[in-house]
Every structure is written in C-alpha cells, then in structure tokens.
Amino acid sequence: MNRLRAAIIDDDAGILDLIEQILREEGVETNRYEQAEELLPHLEGYDFDIIISDLMLPGMTGLELLDELNSRKKDIPVVIITGYASLDSAIEAVNRGAFSYIKKPFNIEEIRFVITRLRQRQETMREMNALRDQVRVLTERLVKEGGPATQDAQVAAIPPFALFQESVDVNKALSAIEYLGRLRSDGFISEKEFGEFKGKILKRIV
C-alpha cells in the first residue's frame, strides 16, 4: 500500500507539531506550512492525498484555499480545523467541498478517524474505477462483436470521476450531518434544530 501524503497548514507551530506527530504514527508523510499561499506552488510537485488546514490563517483563509483548489480542479480532500467553530462556518466549509470539519481543541482520535475515512474513500474509488473499467471492456467487446450501442456504452463513455458525482455530494452531506451531531451532543443546538438542519442538508443531495 502506498504511503499517504498530507499537507498541514497552521500558523501555530504547536498545532503543526501535534498533527504531524499523529499523522506519522498513522504512517502518513507530511509537508507543513504556516500559510496557505506557501502550499500553492507545491500542488504540482507533490501528490497530496489530503490537506489539513486551519480556518483562520494570515493571508488566505481555509475557505479561500478550498475555492482556490476548486478553481484549479484539484480533487484533494480538505479538512478544516478551527477554534472559531460555528454551525454556519461548518456548513459553509462542507458546501465548498471540505472533506471534514474539526473544532479545536481536538483529540487524537478525531484526526485518526479522518485518516481512516480517507483510506476508505480511496479504497471505494479504486473499486469503482475497476468496475468502470470492466464495464468499458465488456461494452467494447459487445460493440466489436456487432452488438447495439446500449446504455452500458453511454455509461462507459462518462469522463473519469463523473460516476462519483452523486457519492461526492453524499459525502458532503454526511460530513455536515456528522458535525451537526457533535454540536447537538455538546449542547450547542437542540434535537429539533438538528432535525431541521439535517432535513435541509439532505434535500441538497443531487
């Protein structure tokens, strides 16, 4: 199994040290940065599997980094960590494509859980890629043997990752609901508010 590589961004050296230690214990290689702008030139030189970034940074914020990655069409999972946790910022981060959202102070298990989710996501994508390749090969064989251009042929022609569009949206929704659950457990929102926000998020699933 290839080792994962993470980019960590925080202007607090102590936080960087802590996250780096946790990731190394999980077998993840790390690059650390104090500002998001320092990461940008390295996006082409390194194959990052995940980016863990503070929300409030000098210069470009964590949310602005998400926008920059989207504009560059970089499909890199981003985890936003912040001491300024709020329901609005959590939903905003997920809507902009964040993989997960963690509030400070965080514990070791929260970071480990994110890495577990990342590995599960990568394994699912590998399985889906393999399945798509099988469909493509079978469809090409049918066409070569004179079979009609069936719906399978249309599926096989879909660009890479298009098959994941629905699952990506589901992951965003689950991340938001997961954070809402933590806010409910911590007493920041009521059970009724949790249900209302959960319903609104689920309606956004494509």
C-alpha positions in Angstrom: 0.0 0.0 0.0 1.4 3.4 -1.0 2.0 5.8 1.9 -0.3 8.7 2.2 1.0 12.3 2.0 -0.7 15.2 3.8 -0.2 18.9 3.7 -0.7 20.6 7.1 -1.4 24.4 7.3 -1.5 26.3 10.6 0.2 29.4 11.9 0.6 27.7 15.3 3.8 25.7 15.4 2.4 23.6 18.4 -0.6 22.6 16.4 1.6 21.7 13.4 3.8 19.5 15.7 0.8 17.7 17.2 -0.9 16.9 13.9 2.4 15.9 12.3 3.1 13.5 15.2 -0.4 11.9 14.9 -0.1 11.5 11.1 3.3 10.0 11.3 2.0 7.5 13.8 -0.6 6.6 11.2 2.0 6.1 8.5 1.3 9.4 6.7 4.1 11.5 5.3 3.7 15.3 5.9 4.6 18.7 4.5 3.9 21.6 6.9 3.1 25.2 6.1 2.3 28.3 8.1 0.3 29.9 5.3 -1.9 28.6 2.6 0.0 30.6 0.0 3.1 28.5 0.8 1.3 25.4 -0.3 0.1 26.6 -3.7 3.5 26.2 -5.6 3.8 22.7 -4.3 0.4 21.5 -5.6 2.0 20.4 -8.9 5.2 18.9 -7.3 3.5 16.7 -4.7 0.6 14.3 -4.9 -1.2 15.2 -1.7 -3.8 12.8 -0.6 -5.3 15.2 2.0 -4.9 18.8 3.2 -5.5 19.7 6.8 -5.8 23.4 7.2 -6.7 25.9 9.9 -9.7 28.1 9.0 -8.3 31.4 10.1 -4.8 32.0 8.7 -2.7 35.1 7.9 -3.5 35.8 4.3 -5.6 33.2 2.5 -8.1 31.6 4.8 -9.1 27.9 4.8 -12.3 28.6 2.9 -10.4 30.6 0.3 -8.0 27.7 -0.1 -11.0 25.5 -0.8 -12.1 27.9 -3.5 -8.6 28.0 -5.0 -8.4 24.2 -5.1 -11.8 24.1 -6.8 -10.7 26.7 -9.4 -7.6 24.6 -10.1 -9.8 21.4 -10.3 -7.7 19.8 -7.6 -9.7 16.8 -6.2 -7.8 16.8 -2.8 -9.8 16.1 0.4 -9.5 19.1 2.7 -10.1 19.0 6.5 -10.8 22.4 8.1 -9.7 22.8 11.7 -10.7 25.9 13.7 -11.1 27.3 17.2 -13.9 29.5 15.8 -16.4 26.7 15.3 -19.9 27.6 14.4 -22.8 26.0 12.6 -22.6 28.4 9.7 -18.9 28.0 9.1 -19.2 24.2 9.3 -21.9 24.1 6.6 -20.1 26.7 4.5 -16.9 24.6 4.6 -18.8 21.5 3.6 -20.7 23.3 0.8 -17.4 24.5 -0.6 -16.1 20.9 -0.7 -14.5 20.2 2.6 -13.9 16.6 3.4 -14.4 17.1 7.1 -14.6 19.9 9.8 -13.0 19.7 13.2 -13.1 22.2 16.0 -10.3 23.0 18.5 -9.4 21.7 20.9 -9.5 18.3 19.0 -8.3 15.0 20.2 -6.1 12.4 18.6 -8.9 10.1 17.7 -10.6 12.8 15.6 -7.5 13.0 13.4 -7.2 9.3 13.2 -10.8 8.9 12.2 -10.3 11.4 9.3 -7.4 9.2 8.0 -9.5 6.1 8.4 -12.3 7.8 6.3 -9.7 8.9 3.7 -8.4 5.3 3.3 -11.9 4.0 3.0 -12.7 6.7 0.4 -9.6 5.8 -1.6 -10.5 2.1 -1.5 -14.0 2.8 -2.7 -12.7 4.9 -5.5 -10.3 2.1 -6.6 -13.2 -0.4 -6.6 -15.4 1.9 -8.6 -12.6 2.6 -11.1 -12.1 -1.1 -11.5 -15.8 -1.7 -12.0 -16.0 1.1 -14.6 -13.0 -0.4 -16.5 -14.8 -3.8 -16.5 -17.9 -2.1 -17.9 -15.9 -0.4 -20.6 -14.1 -3.6 -21.6 -17.3 -5.5 -21.8 -19.0 -2.8 -23.8 -16.2 -2.5 -26.3 -16.4 -6.3 -26.8 -20.1 -6.1 -27.4 -19.7 -3.3 -29.9 -16.8 -5.1 -31.6 -19.0 -8.2 -31.9 -21.7 -6.2 -33.6 -23.9 -5.5 -30.6 -26.0 -2.4 -30.4 -24.8 0.8 -28.7 -26.6 0.1 -25.4 -26.9 2.2 -22.3 -23.8 0.5 -21.0 -21.8 2.1 -23.8 -23.0 5.5 -22.6 -22.0 4.7 -19.1 -18.6 3.6 -20.2 -18.1 6.9 -22.0 -18.6 9.0 -19.0 -15.4 11.0 -18.1 -13.3 10.0 -15.1 -15.0 10.6 -11.7 -18.3 11.6 -13.2 -19.6 8.4 -11.7 -18.7 9.7 -8.3 -20.7 12.9 -8.6 -23.5 11.6 -6.5 -21.3 9.9 -3.9 -19.3 13.1 -3.6 -22.4 15.1 -2.8 -23.5 12.4 -0.3 -20.1 12.6 1.4 -20.5 16.4 1.8 -23.9 15.9 3.3 -22.7 13.2 5.7 -19.8 15.4 6.8 -22.2 18.2 7.6 -24.6 15.9 9.5 -21.7 14.4 11.4 -20.6 17.9 12.6 -24.2 18.8 13.5 -24.4 15.7 15.6 -21.3 16.8 17.5 -22.9 20.3 18.0 -26.0 18.6 19.3 -24.0 16.3 21.7 -22.1 19.4 23.0 -25.4 21.2 23.6 -24.9 23.9 21.0 -28.1 23.0 19.1 -31.3 21.2 20.2 -32.7 17.9 18.9 -35.3 19.9 17.0 -32.7 22.1 15.4 -30.6 19.1 14.5 -33.6 17.5 12.7 -34.4 20.7 10.8 -30.8 21.3 9.6 -30.4 17.6 8.8 -33.5 17.7 6.6 -32.3 20.8 4.8 -28.9 19.3 4.1 -30.4 16.0 2.8 -32.5 18.0 0.3 -29.3 19.3 -1.2 -28.2 15.8 -2.3 -28.3 15.5 -6.1 
